[in-house]
């Protein structure tokens, strides 16, 4: 081998070595970027395992909330643009709109019972109400209330609903029979209430406070049983289908996630992702997952995330 050939081989070796070094550096940077995107450490426990939803469905602008699936696998969403409002039923397998019916443009919230009764909470300034409808929109009953309704949740008996209302500076949980439209009882809550959920046996209300505490109120005795801390910045809560976990939606508008709180230990077990502008949650009744409802005046969608932690 002459000198020229030897020099060419050396140059080729140096070029390949440089290329491998550059590629290695790129892979290291790319890995760091992917790790940052896929994992978000939290101040509580665990980390967000995935930022990608399993499914995403489009929805009309002005989405205000939604429900778990009914017995046909349909999800019901409340849409309110201020001048008009409606309820839309969406096929949970493909996102297609199955039906639509109008409701009051004062509608604020929606809930669905196990017997497929739809409840719509409303707010008319200082007063409110809960409307009860069949799946096709036929009105069953209307219950006027002394305060505006910010949330309505269904009890497991398929008949009772609970409305979170505010009157004279204090919140109450009003239990209503949807068949008769009659108020069954009223449970006094904190003036700092943000959102409520109800236990599967219908005896306990979970009341999220703005201070980052959840209080447990007994529906029969009207007494506060106990309380435990959760993450600060809570926006809303809901229970898993089996009642074993409490899901807390929290965070700023563009940086939201969901704390998973064990009911047994009253401690945060992990954190799930949530999209920006997420306004409400609903647990899946068919699999371990959560429907995240994204709503703004200009765009909305429904995203389904795994609830495994």
Secondary structure as GFF3:
##gff-version 3
##sequence-region A 1 309
A	DSSP	alpha_helix	3	38	.	.	.	ID=ss1
A	DSSP	beta_strand	40	41	.	.	.	ID=ss2
A	DSSP	beta_strand	47	48	.	.	.	ID=ss3
A	DSSP	beta_strand	55	59	.	.	.	ID=ss4
A	DSSP	beta_strand	63	66	.	.	.	ID=ss5
A	DSSP	beta_strand	74	80	.	.	.	ID=ss6
A	DSSP	beta_strand	85	91	.	.	.	ID=ss7
A	DSSP	beta_strand	97	103	.	.	.	ID=ss8
A	DSSP	beta_strand	107	112	.	.	.	ID=ss9
A	DSSP	beta_strand	118	124	.	.	.	ID=ss10
A	DSSP	beta_strand	127	133	.	.	.	ID=ss11
A	DSSP	beta_strand	139	145	.	.	.	ID=ss12
A	DSSP	beta_strand	148	154	.	.	.	ID=ss13
A	DSSP	beta_strand	160	167	.	.	.	ID=ss14
A	DSSP	beta_strand	170	177	.	.	.	ID=ss15
A	DSSP	beta_strand	183	188	.	.	.	ID=ss16
A	DSSP	beta_strand	193	198	.	.	.	ID=ss17
A	DSSP	beta_strand	204	209	.	.	.	ID=ss18
A	DSSP	beta_strand	213	218	.	.	.	ID=ss19
A	DSSP	beta_strand	224	229	.	.	.	ID=ss20
A	DSSP	beta_strand	234	239	.	.	.	ID=ss21
A	DSSP	beta_strand	245	252	.	.	.	ID=ss22
A	DSSP	beta_strand	255	262	.	.	.	ID=ss23
A	DSSP	beta_strand	267	273	.	.	.	ID=ss24
A	DSSP	beta_strand	278	283	.	.	.	ID=ss25
A	DSSP	beta_strand	289	295	.	.	.	ID=ss26
A	DSSP	beta_strand	300	306	.	.	.	ID=ss27
###
